[in-house]
Amino acid sequence: MERMRLRALLDFAFPPQCGGCERTGSGLCDTCLPPGPLIERGLPSLNVSALGIYDGALRRAVLALKSGRRDVAEAFAEKLRTRLPANTIAVPVPTTAARRRQRGFDGCELIALLAFGSRVAPGLMQVRGETQRGRGREARLSHRQRFRWRAAPLNGSRIVLLDDVVTTGATLEECARTVRGAGGMVTQALVIATVP
């Protein structure tokens, strides 16, 4: 209850602005949220569903999330809430420890917890801290062994990976290999945006 009052007070003093267009009202307005059906994309071992193309207002909103905007994470979570198939668990793709410290949270993990609650297993961790952001295609594809599973074995659980942006798909494929090594069955990923 106290948290809700604090949030209302903060929203009154500092009204939220859309991460896509900066219009006052919410972290992401209806105009900037992709309205259509999910965009499907195939990777070697995964089917990826994206809210939209990483461009324009959606790109600006993802960058606002990466800059630490929790209200944008809440808006993305609301949009994804009904997208997790029944009898599956969401596993968020983790950010680096340095970025988590800088932002105060892990964006994908926060979105997953807000959207899917108890159906989240945040068991992936980065053991090598290099980010994929800013790397070229060859560097992304050759980068391996950045993740490990740090939680209980998955014992055949059906998993859907959750990430913010998919470019080459190298990170999602590596996470899928790690999850499979921990006993999970993963053939799907859900992302905010895809690079065309």
N, C-alpha and C positions, 0 to 999 in steps of 0.2 A: 504494500500500500504506500509506504514511504517513497519507494522508488518511482511509483506512478506520479506522485505529487511532485517530486523533483523533476521528472521528465516534463510534466505539464508546465512547471515554472520556467524551465529552460526553453521550451518551445515558445512560451509567451515572450520571454526576454530576447531570445535569438531564434526567430522563426526559421524552420528548416527550409532549405532551398534545394531544388531539384539538381541532382548531380549531372544531369544531361543538359539542361537549358538555364539553370539558375532561377527559375520561376519559384516564388515563395509558395509554400504549402506542404511539401513532403520531400523526402529524400530522392524520390523519383516519380515524376508526374505521369499521368496516363498517356500523355502525348509522346513522352520519351520511351515508355515501355513498348517493346515490340508487340504489336497487336495480333499478328497472325499465328499460324501453327508453328510448331517447332521445326527448325531446319535440321535435316538429317544428314549425317556425314559418316562415311565408312573409313575405318582405319584397318590395318592388317588383322587385328584380333578383337576390335571393338566397334560397336555401333554408337555413334555420338549424336546426342540431341542437343541443339543450342537454341536459346531464346531468340537470337538474331545474329546479324553480321557485325563484326567488330569494326564499326564505322560510325561517324556522326555522333548523335546523342548517346547511343549505347556505349561507344568507345569512351566518351567523356565520363559517363557514369561509372564504368569499370575503373577508369583512372582515379575517379573520386574515391571509390572503394579502396583501391590500392594506396591512396593517400590517407586512409584512416577514417573515412566517413561511415560510421555505424548505421546512420539512418538509411544510407544507400543499401547496405547489407540487409537491413530489415525489408526494404522494398523488393529486393531480389528474392528474399526468402518467401515473401508473400506470393510472388509470381510463380515460384517453384513448388509451393506447398502441395499441390495435387499431382505433381509429376513423378513421384517415386512409385514404381510399381508395387503391388501388394507382395508381401512376403519377401521383401528385399531390405537390405541395410545399406545406408549411404556411407561411403568412406570418402571424406574430403582429402584432396591433394594438399599437403601442407606447404606453407611458405618457409623460407629460411628463418632460422632463429633470430638473425639480425633484423629482418623485416618485421617479425612478430614484436620484437622489443621496440622498434621504431614506431609502429602503428598502435601498439598496445593490445592487439588481437590478431588472430589469423582470419582473414576474410572468408575463405572457403569454409573453414570450420564453423565460424559464426553463422554464416548463411545456412549450413547444414543443420546446426542445432536449432536455429529459429524456425526452419521450415519443417524439419522431420523429428525433432525432439529425441525420444528414446530410441528411434530407429537409426541412430548414428553411431558409428564405431570409428573414432578418430585415432586409429592405431598406426597409421603411416608416420614415419619421421624421416627427415632429411639427415643423412649422415655425412654428406658432402655439401657444403653450404653455397656452392656457386648457383646463382640464379640463371634461368634460361632467358630472362628478359634482356633484349639487346643483342643476343647471339644470332649468328647467321644460321641458315638451314643446315649446313654440314656440321657445324658445331653442336647444334641441338640434337641431331640424329646420332652423333657419335658419343654423346655424353651418357655414361652408364653408371650403374651402381650408386645412385644418389640416395636411394630410399631403402628402409628396412621396416619390418613389422615389429612393433614394440608391445603388442597386447596379446591376449590369449589367442590360441589358434582358432581359426574361423570354422573348422569342421564342416565344410560343405555349404556354408551359408551363401545365399545369393547376394551378390554385391553390385552396387552401382557407384562408380566413381563420380565425384563432384569436383569440378575445377572452374576457374573464372573464364579463361580464354584458351582455346585450342588453336595452335598454329600448325606445326608439322605433325603433332600427335605423339612426339617422342616421350614427353613426360607422362602422358596417360598410358602409353604402352609399357613404360618401365614400371609405373605404379601397378598396372594390371599384373605384370610378371611377379612383383613382390607379393601382391595379395594372393595370387594363385599359389605361390610358395608357402603361404601361411594357411593354405587349405580352403580359401574362398573360391567361389565360382563367379567369374566376372566376364561379362560380354557386352556391358553397356556403360556409357558415361553420360553425364548430364553436365552441360556447361552454360555459362551466361552467354558467351559469344564465340563465334568461330571466325577465323581469318579466311576469306574466300580462297 
